[in-house]
Amino acid sequence: MGRKHLIAILVALIGVSLGCSEDVGRVDGDNSLVIALQSDPTSLDPRLATDAMSSRVIDLLFNGLFRNDSQGRLTSELLESYELQGKTAYVLRLHKQVLFSNGAELTAEDVKFTIESILDPALGSRKRASFKNVAMIETMDRYSLTIWLKKPQASPNSLYPLPCHINRAT
């Protein structure tokens, strides 16, 4: 065996032994999630994120009002039910006892806040154009709301509600 082969094997063995170390990539605590990304997300605020990496991470962190399943059908993670009344009003009924990570319960006010903050020019959300068809939002009770549209729309927009008590300036 030549000297070059011996050096290559030695380097490979050192690399493998370092990779087997218990401390490499170790995360303390039971509530950790470690994922590898091609690039950093630009934002973890679902109202502001528009790049692919942010969207992928947000899909892991948040539940959405609406999503398309693998068959392309509209599904909901947070809604008990939804219905289109007439051509321009969506009535949404939230599941009860859905909690944010801070323990606060998801309410109709949170959904309303999230949409209104996206529409607020002060936030500067690039998603604002996607919600420009919203004419008005009315909470009917703690878990129900109606979203009136300016004109008929084929399907509702994807939305990841945030707690309404967060800093409204972010």
N, C-alpha and C positions, 0 to 999 in steps of 0.2 A: 504494500500500500504506500502510495506516495505521500509526501509531506503535505501537499495541497488537500488531499482527501482527509488526512488526519486533522488538519486545521478546520476543515468544513464540518467534520463530525463533532469536534470539540465545541465549535460555535453553536451548532444545532443543539447539543446536549445542554449547554449553558442556557440557551433560550428557552428550551422546554422546562428546565428546572425553575427558572424564574417565573414562567407562566403558571407553574403549579403551586406557587407560594400562596399560603392561606390569606395573606394580607392584601394581595392584589385585588383591587376593586371592591374591597370589603366596605360595607355600609352598616353603620350601627343602627340598631332599632328595628322593630318588626314592621313598621309602616313605610318601608322604602320601596320605591320602584326605580329601577335603573334601566334605561333604554339608550341605545346608540342612535344618534341622528347624523345625517349627512351635514347639516348646518344648524345653527341656533335658530329657534323661533324668534320672530321679531316682536311678538306680543303674546301674552297668555290671556289677554282680555278678549273674549269672543266678539265684542262689539268693534274691536279695532283690528283684529288679525285678518289678514288677507293672503298671506303667503302659504305655501303648501306645508312647510314644517310646522308653523303655528296651527294650522287646521288639523294636522295629524295629532298633535299633542292635545289640543282642545277636545278632540273626539275622545281622547282617553280620560280627560279630567272632568268633562261636563256631560250631563244628559241633555238631550235636545227635545224641544216640543215636537218637532217633526223630523223624520229621517226617511230616506229611501232604503228599503231592505235589499238583499242581494238579487231579488227579482224585479227591483225597480218600483215596488209598491210603497205607497206612503204609509208609514207606521208612526207610532208615538210611544215615547218612553215615559212621559210625564203626564199625559192626558188620560183621564178616565174615558172621555168621549169628546168628540168635536162634530159639529154639523154646520153645513152651509145653509143659512136661512136666506131665501130669496137668491139673488145673484151677488150680493155685495156685503154680506155679514157672516162672519165666522163666530159661532158660539163655542167657547172652549171651557171644558170642565176638568180641572186638575185632579190628579190623584191626591188623596189626603195623606198626611204624615210623611211627605217626601221632605227630607232634610238636606240642607246645604252642609258642606264639610264643617262649618262653624256651629252646627246644631240648630240654626234658624230654619223654620219651616217655610217651604215654598208656598207663596200665595199668589193670587191674581194680581195684587199690587206689584209684586216682583216682575211679573211678565209685562205689565203695563209700563213700569219704570224702565225696563230694558229696551222696549221698543221706543219709548219717548226719548230715551237718552241717545239711541242711534239716530233718531230724527233731529236731535238738537245740534245745530251747526257748531256750537261751542265745543262739542266733543271731537268733531272732526273725523267721524267715522266714514270710511270709504263704503260702508254698507248702507249708508243713508239712501242712495239711489234705489236700492232693492226694496226699501220700505216706503218710498214716496207715494205709493198708492193707498197708504193708510190714511183714512179721513178722521177717524176718532176711535178711542178705546174707552170702554166703560166697564168697570168692575161691578158685577151684579151682587156678589157676596165674596166671602173669603177665598173661595176656590173656583169661581166662575167669572168669565168676562166675555164681552163681545167686542170684536174688532170689525169696524165698518170700513169698507174700502170705497175709494172714489169711483172705481169701475170694476167690472168682473175680472177675476184673475184665475188662471188655470189651477194653480195649487198654492198652498201657503208657503211662505218663506221659512227656511231653516232658522231656528232661533235657540240660543242657549241662554235661558234666563239667569240673571244675577240678582242677588239680594238687593232690595231697594234701599237698605240702610247703608250701603257702601258709599264712599265719597262720590257725590254726583259730579265732581269736577274732573274725575279721572277718565 
